Amino acid sequence: MVLSMESIATRKKCFICEQQSEDGIEVLGKFLCTNCQEKLIDLSPFDESYDFYKQKMIDIWEGYMKGIRYENRI
Ligand SMILES: [Zn+2]
């Protein structure tokens, strides 16, 4: 029985660049690919894509907080 690496590896969609990738981390339940992870680390407020990345982070953070509020609501 032969299994290709392709079928074993789980490809996930990055929430920033929306590319399918196997390498990355999970941030607040969302997948972040290695490329974007490195970009985020190097990003400065003077970077032209800073606002784009910042907005993406705000979006997932707000979605995450909504989920928490919903679960813990009294
Ligand atoms: Zn990405």
N, CA, C, O and the ligand as a Tripos MOL2 file, in Angstrom:
@<TRIPOS>MOLECULE
protein
  297   295    75     0     0
PROTEIN
NO_CHARGES

@<TRIPOS>ATOM
      1 N           0.8420   -1.2050    0.0000 N.3       1 MET1
      2 CA          0.0000    0.0000    0.0000 C.3       1 MET1
      3 C           0.8740    1.2510    0.0000 C.2       1 MET1
      4 O           1.7360    1.4360    0.8600 O.2       1 MET1
      5 N           0.6300    2.0780   -0.9650 N.am      2 VAL2
      6 CA          1.4370    3.2890   -1.0900 C.3       2 VAL2
      7 C           0.5780    4.5320   -0.8490 C.2       2 VAL2
      8 O          -0.4440    4.7580   -1.4950 O.2       2 VAL2
      9 N           1.0350    5.3000    0.0880 N.am      3 LEU3
     10 CA          0.3450    6.5610    0.3410 C.3       3 LEU3
     11 C           1.2680    7.7020   -0.0540 C.2       3 LEU3
     12 O           2.4270    7.7510    0.3590 O.2       3 LEU3
     13 N           0.7450    8.6140   -0.8530 N.am      4 SER4
     14 CA          1.5770    9.7600   -1.2140 C.3       4 SER4
     15 C           1.5950   10.7540   -0.0520 C.2       4 SER4
     16 O           0.6790   10.7960    0.7690 O.2       4 SER4
     17 N           2.6510   11.5430   -0.0090 N.am      5 MET5
     18 CA          2.7600   12.5540    1.0450 C.3       5 MET5
     19 C           1.5860   13.5430    0.9690 C.2       5 MET5
     20 O           1.1290   14.0910    1.9720 O.2       5 MET5
     21 N           1.1350   13.7350   -0.2460 N.am      6 GLU6
     22 CA          0.0680   14.7130   -0.4750 C.3       6 GLU6
     23 C          -1.1990   14.3650    0.3140 C.2       6 GLU6
     24 O          -1.8850   15.2390    0.8450 O.2       6 GLU6
     25 N          -1.4900   13.0410    0.3740 N.am      7 SER7
     26 CA         -2.7330   12.6550    1.0330 C.3       7 SER7
     27 C          -2.5980   12.6530    2.5510 C.2       7 SER7
     28 O          -3.5970   12.7390    3.2660 O.2       7 SER7
     29 N          -1.3750   12.5550    3.0410 N.am      8 ILE8
     30 CA         -1.1650   12.5290    4.4880 C.3       8 ILE8
     31 C          -1.1250   13.9470    5.0630 C.2       8 ILE8
     32 O          -1.7400   14.2460    6.0870 O.2       8 ILE8
     33 N          -0.3860   14.7970    4.3760 N.am      9 ALA9
     34 CA         -0.2190   16.1650    4.8680 C.3       9 ALA9
     35 C          -1.5440   16.9070    4.8320 C.2       9 ALA9
     36 O          -2.2990   16.8170    3.8650 O.2       9 ALA9
     37 N          -1.8060   17.6260    5.8850 N.am     10 THR10
     38 CA         -3.0220   18.4270    5.9110 C.3      10 THR10
     39 C          -2.7120   19.8350    5.4420 C.2      10 THR10
     40 O          -1.9310   20.5620    6.0550 O.2      10 THR10
     41 N          -3.3380   20.1920    4.3500 N.am     11 ARG11
     42 CA         -3.1410   21.5350    3.8230 C.3      11 ARG11
     43 C          -4.2460   22.4220    4.3700 C.2      11 ARG11
     44 O          -5.4280   22.0840    4.3170 O.2      11 ARG11
     45 N          -3.8350   23.5390    4.8840 N.am     12 LYS12
     46 CA         -4.8110   24.4630    5.4420 C.3      12 LYS12
     47 C          -4.7430   25.7860    4.7170 C.2      12 LYS12
     48 O          -3.7300   26.1260    4.1070 O.2      12 LYS12
     49 N          -5.8250   26.5240    4.7900 N.am     13 LYS13
     50 CA         -5.8810   27.8050    4.1110 C.3      13 LYS13
     51 C          -5.4910   28.9120    5.0780 C.2      13 LYS13
     52 O          -6.0820   29.0770    6.1450 O.2      13 LYS13
     53 N          -4.4940   29.6520    4.6750 N.am     14 CYS14
     54 CA         -4.0070   30.7570    5.4920 C.3      14 CYS14
     55 C          -5.0550   31.8750    5.5310 C.2      14 CYS14
     56 O          -5.6360   32.2150    4.5000 O.2      14 CYS14
     57 N          -5.2950   32.4390    6.6960 N.am     15 PHE15
     58 CA         -6.3420   33.4530    6.8180 C.3      15 PHE15
     59 C          -5.9040   34.8140    6.2870 C.2      15 PHE15
     60 O          -6.7330   35.7090    6.1240 O.2      15 PHE15
     61 N          -4.6210   34.9780    6.0190 N.am     16 ILE16
     62 CA         -4.1520   36.2580    5.4890 C.3      16 ILE16
     63 C          -4.0000   36.2220    3.9680 C.2      16 ILE16
     64 O          -4.6370   37.0040    3.2620 O.2      16 ILE16
     65 N          -3.1560   35.3170    3.4610 N.am     17 CYS17
     66 CA         -2.9180   35.2910    2.0210 C.3      17 CYS17
     67 C          -3.8740   34.3410    1.2970 C.2      17 CYS17
     68 O          -3.9250   34.3350    0.0670 O.2      17 CYS17
     69 N          -4.6360   33.5340    2.0560 N.am     18 GLU18
     70 CA         -5.6270   32.6010    1.5200 C.3      18 GLU18
     71 C          -5.0190   31.5530    0.5950 C.2      18 GLU18
     72 O          -5.6920   31.0310   -0.2940 O.2      18 GLU18
     73 N          -3.7390   31.2500    0.8130 N.am     19 GLN19
     74 CA         -3.0690   30.1830    0.0780 C.3      19 GLN19
     75 C          -3.1050   28.9110    0.9180 C.2      19 GLN19
     76 O          -3.0540   28.9660    2.1470 O.2      19 GLN19
     77 N          -3.1930   27.7570    0.2420 N.am     20 GLN20
     78 CA         -3.1440   26.4800    0.9420 C.3      20 GLN20
     79 C          -1.6870   26.1830    1.2780 C.2      20 GLN20
     80 O          -0.8100   26.2890    0.4210 O.2      20 GLN20
     81 N          -1.4380   25.8140    2.5250 N.am     21 SER21
     82 CA         -0.0670   25.5250    2.9290 C.3      21 SER21
     83 C          -0.0500   24.4600    4.0130 C.2      21 SER21
     84 O          -1.0140   24.2960    4.7610 O.2      21 SER21
     85 N           1.0760   23.7340    4.0860 N.am     22 GLU22
     86 CA          1.2250   22.7120    5.1180 C.3      22 GLU22
     87 C           1.9910   23.2510    6.3110 C.2      22 GLU22
     88 O           1.8520   22.7560    7.4300 O.2      22 GLU22
     89 N           2.8090   24.2810    6.0580 N.am     23 ASP23
     90 CA          3.6620   24.8170    7.1140 C.3      23 ASP23
     91 C           3.0820   26.1020    7.6800 C.2      23 ASP23
     92 O           2.8220   27.0620    6.9550 O.2      23 ASP23
     93 N           2.8880   26.0980    8.9740 N.am     24 GLY24
     94 CA          2.3730   27.2940    9.6070 C.3      24 GLY24
     95 C           1.9430   27.0160   11.0300 C.2      24 GLY24
     96 O           2.1700   25.9290   11.5610 O.2      24 GLY24
     97 N           1.3300   27.9900   11.6310 N.am     25 ILE25
     98 CA          0.8790   27.8550   13.0160 C.3      25 ILE25
     99 C          -0.5980   28.2190   13.1010 C.2      25 ILE25
    100 O          -1.1620   28.8160   12.1840 O.2      25 ILE25
    101 N          -1.2120   27.8440   14.2230 N.am     26 GLU26
    102 CA         -2.5920   28.2340   14.4570 C.3      26 GLU26
    103 C          -2.5990   29.4360   15.3940 C.2      26 GLU26
    104 O          -1.9970   29.4090   16.4670 O.2      26 GLU26
    105 N          -3.2880   30.4840   14.9700 N.am     27 VAL27
    106 CA         -3.4270   31.6770   15.8030 C.3      27 VAL27
    107 C          -4.9050   31.8970   16.0620 C.2      27 VAL27
    108 O          -5.6800   32.1280   15.1330 O.2      27 VAL27
    109 N          -5.2950   31.8240   17.3280 N.am     28 LEU28
    110 CA         -6.6900   32.0320   17.7190 C.3      28 LEU28
    111 C          -7.6240   31.1580   16.8910 C.2      28 LEU28
    112 O          -8.7000   31.5930   16.4800 O.2      28 LEU28
    113 N          -7.1980   29.9160   16.6520 N.am     29 GLY29
    114 CA         -8.0390   28.9740   15.9160 C.3      29 GLY29
    115 C          -7.9860   29.1280   14.4080 C.2      29 GLY29
    116 O          -8.6720   28.4010   13.6890 O.2      29 GLY29
    117 N          -7.1710   30.0750   13.9080 N.am     30 LYS30
    118 CA         -7.0200   30.2760   12.4690 C.3      30 LYS30
    119 C          -5.6160   29.8790   12.0590 C.2      30 LYS30
    120 O          -4.6670   29.9900   12.8350 O.2      30 LYS30
    121 N          -5.5030   29.4090   10.8140 N.am     31 PHE31
    122 CA         -4.2030   28.9820   10.3130 C.3      31 PHE31
    123 C          -3.4370   30.1380    9.7000 C.2      31 PHE31
    124 O          -3.9680   30.9090    8.9010 O.2      31 PHE31
    125 N          -2.1680   30.2390   10.0960 N.am     32 LEU32
    126 CA         -1.2930   31.2860    9.5670 C.3      32 LEU32
    127 C          -0.0720   30.6050    8.9540 C.2      32 LEU32
    128 O           0.6680   29.9200    9.6590 O.2      32 LEU32
    129 N           0.1490   30.7860    7.6420 N.am     33 CYS33
    130 CA          1.2600   30.1110    6.9720 C.3      33 CYS33
    131 C           2.5980   30.7380    7.3770 C.2      33 CYS33
    132 O           2.6590   31.8570    7.8840 O.2      33 CYS33
    133 N           3.6550   29.9810    7.1350 N.am     34 THR34
    134 CA          4.9940   30.4220    7.5400 C.3      34 THR34
    135 C           5.3840   31.7420    6.8760 C.2      34 THR34
    136 O           6.0010   32.6030    7.5040 O.2      34 THR34
    137 N           5.0170   31.8940    5.5970 N.am     35 ASN35
    138 CA          5.3410   33.1260    4.8710 C.3      35 ASN35
    139 C           4.7620   34.3560    5.5630 C.2      35 ASN35
    140 O           5.4530   35.3490    5.7920 O.2      35 ASN35
    141 N           3.4720   34.2620    5.8910 N.am     36 CYS36
    142 CA          2.8100   35.4100    6.5210 C.3      36 CYS36
    143 C           3.3160   35.6190    7.9380 C.2      36 CYS36
    144 O           3.4050   36.7500    8.4150 O.2      36 CYS36
    145 N           3.6470   34.5270    8.6040 N.am     37 GLN37
    146 CA          4.1920   34.6070    9.9560 C.3      37 GLN37
    147 C           5.4760   35.4340    9.9400 C.2      37 GLN37
    148 O           5.6870   36.3010   10.7880 O.2      37 GLN37
    149 N           6.3400   35.1410    8.9400 N.am     38 GLU38
    150 CA          7.6090   35.8740    8.8230 C.3      38 GLU38
    151 C           7.3710   37.3320    8.4610 C.2      38 GLU38
    152 O           8.0610   38.2270    8.9500 O.2      38 GLU38
    153 N           6.3730   37.5610    7.5880 N.am     39 LYS39
    154 CA          6.0520   38.9350    7.1970 C.3      39 LYS39
    155 C           5.5830   39.7310    8.4040 C.2      39 LYS39
    156 O           5.9730   40.8820    8.5970 O.2      39 LYS39
    157 N           4.7370   39.0970    9.2150 N.am     40 LEU40
    158 CA          4.1980   39.7800   10.4000 C.3      40 LEU40
    159 C           5.3080   40.1650   11.3650 C.2      40 LEU40
    160 O           5.2840   41.2400   11.9650 O.2      40 LEU40
    161 N           6.2830   39.2710   11.5050 N.am     41 ILE41
    162 CA          7.3850   39.5260   12.4350 C.3      41 ILE41
    163 C           8.2240   40.7120   11.9570 C.2      41 ILE41
    164 O           8.6580   41.5430   12.7550 O.2      41 ILE41
    165 N           8.4490   40.7770   10.6210 N.am     42 ASP42
    166 CA          9.2920   41.8410   10.0470 C.3      42 ASP42
    167 C           8.5400   43.1470    9.8090 C.2      42 ASP42
    168 O           9.1430   44.1780    9.5150 O.2      42 ASP42
    169 N           7.2300   43.0890    9.9390 N.am     43 LEU43
    170 CA          6.4030   44.2320    9.5700 C.3      43 LEU43
    171 C           6.6300   45.4440   10.4660 C.2      43 LEU43
    172 O           6.6820   45.3290   11.6910 O.2      43 LEU43
    173 N           6.7640   46.5950    9.8370 N.am     44 SER44
    174 CA          6.8580   47.8360   10.6030 C.3      44 SER44
    175 C           5.6640   48.7200   10.2280 C.2      44 SER44
    176 O           5.0730   48.5530    9.1610 O.2      44 SER44
    177 N           5.3150   49.6560   11.1060 N.am     45 PRO45
    178 CA          4.1770   50.5480   10.8130 C.3      45 PRO45
    179 C           4.3850   51.3820    9.5560 C.2      45 PRO45
    180 O           3.4320   51.9660    9.0410 O.2      45 PRO45
    181 N           5.6140   51.4460    9.0550 N.am     46 PHE46
    182 CA          5.9040   52.2190    7.8520 C.3      46 PHE46
    183 C           5.7430   51.3810    6.5920 C.2      46 PHE46
    184 O           5.8140   51.8850    5.4710 O.2      46 PHE46
    185 N           5.5240   50.0830    6.8080 N.am     47 ASP47
    186 CA          5.3270   49.1790    5.6820 C.3      47 ASP47
    187 C           3.9800   49.4570    5.0270 C.2      47 ASP47
    188 O           2.9940   49.7040    5.7210 O.2      47 ASP47
    189 N           3.9290   49.4180    3.6910 N.am     48 GLU48
    190 CA          2.6680   49.7380    3.0060 C.3      48 GLU48
    191 C           1.5870   48.6850    3.2480 C.2      48 GLU48
    192 O           0.3980   48.9740    3.1140 O.2      48 GLU48
    193 N           2.0020   47.4500    3.6070 N.am     49 SER49
    194 CA          0.9990   46.4140    3.8570 C.3      49 SER49
    195 C           0.6540   46.2820    5.3480 C.2      49 SER49
    196 O          -0.0820   45.3810    5.7500 O.2      49 SER49
    197 N           1.1980   47.1940    6.1510 N.am     50 TYR50
    198 CA          0.9630   47.1330    7.6060 C.3      50 TYR50
    199 C          -0.5330   47.1710    7.9550 C.2      50 TYR50
    200 O          -1.0060   46.3690    8.7610 O.2      50 TYR50
    201 N          -1.2670   48.1020    7.3460 N.am     51 ASP51
    202 CA         -2.6920   48.2370    7.6430 C.3      51 ASP51
    203 C          -3.4810   46.9970    7.2490 C.2      51 ASP51
    204 O          -4.4260   46.6020    7.9320 O.2      51 ASP51
    205 N          -3.0740   46.3810    6.1240 N.am     52 PHE52
    206 CA         -3.7360   45.1660    5.6630 C.3      52 PHE52
    207 C          -3.5850   44.0490    6.6930 C.2      52 PHE52
    208 O          -4.5630   43.3970    7.0580 O.2      52 PHE52
    209 N          -2.3600   43.8340    7.1570 N.am     53 TYR53
    210 CA         -2.1070   42.7700    8.1450 C.3      53 TYR53
    211 C          -2.7560   43.1040    9.4800 C.2      53 TYR53
    212 O          -3.3000   42.2330   10.1570 O.2      53 TYR53
    213 N          -2.6900   44.3660    9.8430 N.am     54 LYS54
    214 CA         -3.2730   44.7870   11.1090 C.3      54 LYS54
    215 C          -4.7790   44.5120   11.1110 C.2      54 LYS54
    216 O          -5.3280   44.0160   12.0940 O.2      54 LYS54
    217 N          -5.4370   44.8430    9.9940 N.am     55 GLN55
    218 CA         -6.8770   44.6380    9.8950 C.3      55 GLN55
    219 C          -7.2200   43.1520    9.9640 C.2      55 GLN55
    220 O          -8.2130   42.7700   10.5840 O.2      55 GLN55
    221 N          -6.4040   42.3180    9.3300 N.am     56 LYS56
    222 CA         -6.6210   40.8710    9.3720 C.3      56 LYS56
    223 C          -6.5400   40.3560   10.8070 C.2      56 LYS56
    224 O          -7.3520   39.5330   11.2310 O.2      56 LYS56
    225 N          -5.5560   40.8460   11.5420 N.am     57 MET57
    226 CA         -5.3880   40.4290   12.9310 C.3      57 MET57
    227 C          -6.5720   40.8980   13.7840 C.2      57 MET57
    228 O          -7.0500   40.1690   14.6530 O.2      57 MET57
    229 N          -7.0310   42.1130   13.5240 N.am     58 ILE58
    230 CA         -8.1810   42.6430   14.2630 C.3      58 ILE58
    231 C          -9.4200   41.7980   13.9630 C.2      58 ILE58
    232 O         -10.1970   41.4790   14.8630 O.2      58 ILE58
    233 N          -9.5970   41.4390   12.6940 N.am     59 ASP59
    234 CA        -10.7520   40.6350   12.2870 C.3      59 ASP59
    235 C         -10.8090   39.3070   13.0350 C.2      59 ASP59
    236 O         -11.8480   38.9480   13.5880 O.2      59 ASP59
    237 N          -9.6770   38.5660   13.0540 N.am     60 ILE60
    238 CA         -9.7250   37.2560   13.7180 C.3      60 ILE60
    239 C          -9.8140   37.4210   15.2230 C.2      60 ILE60
    240 O         -10.4160   36.5920   15.9050 O.2      60 ILE60
    241 N          -9.2180   38.4860   15.7490 N.am     61 TRP61
    242 CA         -9.2770   38.7150   17.1860 C.3      61 TRP61
    243 C         -10.7290   38.9840   17.6160 C.2      61 TRP61
    244 O         -11.1980   38.4550   18.6230 O.2      61 TRP61
    245 N         -11.4200   39.8070   16.8380 N.am     62 GLU62
    246 CA        -12.8130   40.1180   17.1630 C.3      62 GLU62
    247 C         -13.6910   38.8770   17.0340 C.2      62 GLU62
    248 O         -14.5870   38.6550   17.8490 O.2      62 GLU62
    249 N         -13.4280   38.0710   16.0050 N.am     63 GLY63
    250 CA        -14.1830   36.8320   15.8340 C.3      63 GLY63
    251 C         -13.9550   35.8910   17.0040 C.2      63 GLY63
    252 O         -14.8750   35.2210   17.4740 O.2      63 GLY63
    253 N         -12.7100   35.8550   17.4650 N.am     64 TYR64
    254 CA        -12.3370   34.9980   18.6010 C.3      64 TYR64
    255 C         -13.0150   35.4770   19.8780 C.2      64 TYR64
    256 O         -13.5480   34.6710   20.6410 O.2      64 TYR64
    257 N         -12.9970   36.7780   20.1110 N.am     65 MET65
    258 CA        -13.6030   37.3430   21.3130 C.3      65 MET65
    259 C         -15.1180   37.1270   21.3250 C.2      65 MET65
    260 O         -15.7080   36.8720   22.3750 O.2      65 MET65
    261 N         -15.7440   37.2330   20.1460 N.am     66 LYS66
    262 CA        -17.1780   36.9790   20.0320 C.3      66 LYS66
    263 C         -17.4980   35.5520   20.4580 C.2      66 LYS66
    264 O         -18.4680   35.2970   21.1720 O.2      66 LYS66
    265 N         -16.6490   34.6220   19.9960 N.am     67 GLY67
    266 CA        -16.8400   33.2090   20.3320 C.3      67 GLY67
    267 C         -16.7510   32.9840   21.8310 C.2      67 GLY67
    268 O         -17.5280   32.2160   22.3990 O.2      67 GLY67
    269 N         -15.7970   33.6590   22.4740 N.am     68 ILE68
    270 CA        -15.6150   33.5230   23.9180 C.3      68 ILE68
    271 C         -16.8070   34.1140   24.6640 C.2      68 ILE68
    272 O         -17.3330   33.5090   25.5980 O.2      68 ILE68
    273 N         -17.2200   35.2890   24.2430 N.am     69 ARG69
    274 CA        -18.3470   35.9440   24.8940 C.3      69 ARG69
    275 C         -19.6030   35.0830   24.7850 C.2      69 ARG69
    276 O         -20.3950   34.9910   25.7230 O.2      69 ARG69
    277 N         -19.7640   34.4660   23.6380 N.am     70 TYR70
    278 CA        -20.9450   33.6360   23.4080 C.3      70 TYR70
    279 C         -20.9370   32.4280   24.3440 C.2      70 TYR70
    280 O         -21.9620   32.0730   24.9260 O.2      70 TYR70
    281 N         -19.7640   31.8020   24.4810 N.am     71 GLU71
    282 CA        -19.6630   30.6100   25.3290 C.3      71 GLU71
    283 C         -19.8270   30.9360   26.8100 C.2      71 GLU71
    284 O         -20.4170   30.1610   27.5630 O.2      71 GLU71
    285 N         -19.3020   32.0900   27.2190 N.am     72 ASN72
    286 CA        -19.2950   32.4230   28.6400 C.3      72 ASN72
    287 C         -20.4040   33.3760   29.0590 C.2      72 ASN72
    288 O         -20.3930   33.9090   30.1690 O.2      72 ASN72
    289 N         -21.3360   33.5800   28.1830 N.am     73 ARG73
    290 CA        -22.3460   34.5910   28.5150 C.3      73 ARG73
    291 C         -23.2200   34.0980   29.6760 C.2      73 ARG73
    292 O         -23.5420   32.9160   29.7890 O.2      73 ARG73
    293 N         -23.5750   35.0280   30.5040 N.am     74 ILE74
    294 CA        -24.3230   34.6950   31.7250 C.3      74 ILE74
    295 C         -25.8270   34.9050   31.4990 C.2      74 ILE74
    296 O         -26.6250   34.6790   32.4090 O.2      74 ILE74
    297 ZN         -0.2900   33.2140    4.4060 Zn       75 ZN75
@<TRIPOS>BOND
     1     1     2 1
     2     2     3 1
     3     3     4 2
     4     3     5 am
     5     5     6 1
     6     6     7 1
     7     7     8 2
     8     7     9 am
     9     9    10 1
    10    10    11 1
    11    11    12 2
    12    11    13 am
    13    13    14 1
    14    14    15 1
    15    15    16 2
    16    15    17 am
    17    17    18 1
    18    18    19 1
    19    19    20 2
    20    19    21 am
    21    21    22 1
    22    22    23 1
    23    23    24 2
    24    23    25 am
    25    25    26 1
    26    26    27 1
    27    27    28 2
    28    27    29 am
    29    29    30 1
    30    30    31 1
    31    31    32 2
    32    31    33 am
    33    33    34 1
    34    34    35 1
    35    35    36 2
    36    35    37 am
    37    37    38 1
    38    38    39 1
    39    39    40 2
    40    39    41 am
    41    41    42 1
    42    42    43 1
    43    43    44 2
    44    43    45 am
    45    45    46 1
    46    46    47 1
    47    47    48 2
    48    47    49 am
    49    49    50 1
    50    50    51 1
    51    51    52 2
    52    51    53 am
    53    53    54 1
    54    54    55 1
    55    55    56 2
    56    55    57 am
    57    57    58 1
    58    58    59 1
    59    59    60 2
    60    59    61 am
    61    61    62 1
    62    62    63 1
    63    63    64 2
    64    63    65 am
    65    65    66 1
    66    66    67 1
    67    67    68 2
    68    67    69 am
    69    69    70 1
    70    70    71 1
    71    71    72 2
    72    71    73 am
    73    73    74 1
    74    74    75 1
    75    75    76 2
    76    75    77 am
    77    77    78 1
    78    78    79 1
    79    79    80 2
    80    79    81 am
    81    81    82 1
    82    82    83 1
    83    83    84 2
    84    83    85 am
    85    85    86 1
    86    86    87 1
    87    87    88 2
    88    87    89 am
    89    89    90 1
    90    90    91 1
    91    91    92 2
    92    91    93 am
    93    93    94 1
    94    94    95 1
    95    95    96 2
    96    95    97 am
    97    97    98 1
    98    98    99 1
    99    99   100 2
   100    99   101 am
   101   101   102 1
   102   102   103 1
   103   103   104 2
   104   103   105 am
   105   105   106 1
   106   106   107 1
   107   107   108 2
   108   107   109 am
   109   109   110 1
   110   110   111 1
   111   111   112 2
   112   111   113 am
   113   113   114 1
   114   114   115 1
   115   115   116 2
   116   115   117 am
   117   117   118 1
   118   118   119 1
   119   119   120 2
   120   119   121 am
   121   121   122 1
   122   122   123 1
   123   123   124 2
   124   123   125 am
   125   125   126 1
   126   126   127 1
   127   127   128 2
   128   127   129 am
   129   129   130 1
   130   130   131 1
   131   131   132 2
   132   131   133 am
   133   133   134 1
   134   134   135 1
   135   135   136 2
   136   135   137 am
   137   137   138 1
   138   138   139 1
   139   139   140 2
   140   139   141 am
   141   141   142 1
   142   142   143 1
   143   143   144 2
   144   143   145 am
   145   145   146 1
   146   146   147 1
   147   147   148 2
   148   147   149 am
   149   149   150 1
   150   150   151 1
   151   151   152 2
   152   151   153 am
   153   153   154 1
   154   154   155 1
   155   155   156 2
   156   155   157 am
   157   157   158 1
   158   158   159 1
   159   159   160 2
   160   159   161 am
   161   161   162 1
   162   162   163 1
   163   163   164 2
   164   163   165 am
   165   165   166 1
   166   166   167 1
   167   167   168 2
   168   167   169 am
   169   169   170 1
   170   170   171 1
   171   171   172 2
   172   171   173 am
   173   173   174 1
   174   174   175 1
   175   175   176 2
   176   175   177 am
   177   177   178 1
   178   178   179 1
   179   179   180 2
   180   179   181 am
   181   181   182 1
   182   182   183 1
   183   183   184 2
   184   183   185 am
   185   185   186 1
   186   186   187 1
   187   187   188 2
   188   187   189 am
   189   189   190 1
   190   190   191 1
   191   191   192 2
   192   191   193 am
   193   193   194 1
   194   194   195 1
   195   195   196 2
   196   195   197 am
   197   197   198 1
   198   198   199 1
   199   199   200 2
   200   199   201 am
   201   201   202 1
   202   202   203 1
   203   203   204 2
   204   203   205 am
   205   205   206 1
   206   206   207 1
   207   207   208 2
   208   207   209 am
   209   209   210 1
   210   210   211 1
   211   211   212 2
   212   211   213 am
   213   213   214 1
   214   214   215 1
   215   215   216 2
   216   215   217 am
   217   217   218 1
   218   218   219 1
   219   219   220 2
   220   219   221 am
   221   221   222 1
   222   222   223 1
   223   223   224 2
   224   223   225 am
   225   225   226 1
   226   226   227 1
   227   227   228 2
   228   227   229 am
   229   229   230 1
   230   230   231 1
   231   231   232 2
   232   231   233 am
   233   233   234 1
   234   234   235 1
   235   235   236 2
   236   235   237 am
   237   237   238 1
   238   238   239 1
   239   239   240 2
   240   239   241 am
   241   241   242 1
   242   242   243 1
   243   243   244 2
   244   243   245 am
   245   245   246 1
   246   246   247 1
   247   247   248 2
   248   247   249 am
   249   249   250 1
   250   250   251 1
   251   251   252 2
   252   251   253 am
   253   253   254 1
   254   254   255 1
   255   255   256 2
   256   255   257 am
   257   257   258 1
   258   258   259 1
   259   259   260 2
   260   259   261 am
   261   261   262 1
   262   262   263 1
   263   263   264 2
   264   263   265 am
   265   265   266 1
   266   266   267 1
   267   267   268 2
   268   267   269 am
   269   269   270 1
   270   270   271 1
   271   271   272 2
   272   271   273 am
   273   273   274 1
   274   274   275 1
   275   275   276 2
   276   275   277 am
   277   277   278 1
   278   278   279 1
   279   279   280 2
   280   279   281 am
   281   281   282 1
   282   282   283 1
   283   283   284 2
   284   283   285 am
   285   285   286 1
   286   286   287 1
   287   287   288 2
   288   287   289 am
   289   289   290 1
   290   290   291 1
   291   291   292 2
   292   291   293 am
   293   293   294 1
   294   294   295 1
   295   295   296 2
@<TRIPOS>SUBSTRUCTURE
     1 MET1         2 RESIDUE 1 A MET
     2 VAL2         6 RESIDUE 1 A VAL
     3 LEU3        10 RESIDUE 1 A LEU
     4 SER4        14 RESIDUE 1 A SER
     5 MET5        18 RESIDUE 1 A MET
     6 GLU6        22 RESIDUE 1 A GLU
     7 SER7        26 RESIDUE 1 A SER
     8 ILE8        30 RESIDUE 1 A ILE
     9 ALA9        34 RESIDUE 1 A ALA
    10 THR10       38 RESIDUE 1 A THR
    11 ARG11       42 RESIDUE 1 A ARG
    12 LYS12       46 RESIDUE 1 A LYS
    13 LYS13       50 RESIDUE 1 A LYS
    14 CYS14       54 RESIDUE 1 A CYS
    15 PHE15       58 RESIDUE 1 A PHE
    16 ILE16       62 RESIDUE 1 A ILE
    17 CYS17       66 RESIDUE 1 A CYS
    18 GLU18       70 RESIDUE 1 A GLU
    19 GLN19       74 RESIDUE 1 A GLN
    20 GLN20       78 RESIDUE 1 A GLN
    21 SER21       82 RESIDUE 1 A SER
    22 GLU22       86 RESIDUE 1 A GLU
    23 ASP23       90 RESIDUE 1 A ASP
    24 GLY24       94 RESIDUE 1 A GLY
    25 ILE25       98 RESIDUE 1 A ILE
    26 GLU26      102 RESIDUE 1 A GLU
    27 VAL27      106 RESIDUE 1 A VAL
    28 LEU28      110 RESIDUE 1 A LEU
    29 GLY29      114 RESIDUE 1 A GLY
    30 LYS30      118 RESIDUE 1 A LYS
    31 PHE31      122 RESIDUE 1 A PHE
    32 LEU32      126 RESIDUE 1 A LEU
    33 CYS33      130 RESIDUE 1 A CYS
    34 THR34      134 RESIDUE 1 A THR
    35 ASN35      138 RESIDUE 1 A ASN
    36 CYS36      142 RESIDUE 1 A CYS
    37 GLN37      146 RESIDUE 1 A GLN
    38 GLU38      150 RESIDUE 1 A GLU
    39 LYS39      154 RESIDUE 1 A LYS
    40 LEU40      158 RESIDUE 1 A LEU
    41 ILE41      162 RESIDUE 1 A ILE
    42 ASP42      166 RESIDUE 1 A ASP
    43 LEU43      170 RESIDUE 1 A LEU
    44 SER44      174 RESIDUE 1 A SER
    45 PRO45      178 RESIDUE 1 A PRO
    46 PHE46      182 RESIDUE 1 A PHE
    47 ASP47      186 RESIDUE 1 A ASP
    48 GLU48      190 RESIDUE 1 A GLU
    49 SER49      194 RESIDUE 1 A SER
    50 TYR50      198 RESIDUE 1 A TYR
    51 ASP51      202 RESIDUE 1 A ASP
    52 PHE52      206 RESIDUE 1 A PHE
    53 TYR53      210 RESIDUE 1 A TYR
    54 LYS54      214 RESIDUE 1 A LYS
    55 GLN55      218 RESIDUE 1 A GLN
    56 LYS56      222 RESIDUE 1 A LYS
    57 MET57      226 RESIDUE 1 A MET
    58 ILE58      230 RESIDUE 1 A ILE
    59 ASP59      234 RESIDUE 1 A ASP
    60 ILE60      238 RESIDUE 1 A ILE
    61 TRP61      242 RESIDUE 1 A TRP
    62 GLU62      246 RESIDUE 1 A GLU
    63 GLY63      250 RESIDUE 1 A GLY
    64 TYR64      254 RESIDUE 1 A TYR
    65 MET65      258 RESIDUE 1 A MET
    66 LYS66      262 RESIDUE 1 A LYS
    67 GLY67      266 RESIDUE 1 A GLY
    68 ILE68      270 RESIDUE 1 A ILE
    69 ARG69      274 RESIDUE 1 A ARG
    70 TYR70      278 RESIDUE 1 A TYR
    71 GLU71      282 RESIDUE 1 A GLU
    72 ASN72      286 RESIDUE 1 A ASN
    73 ARG73      290 RESIDUE 1 A ARG
    74 ILE74      294 RESIDUE 1 A ILE
    75 ZN75       297 GROUP 0 **** ****
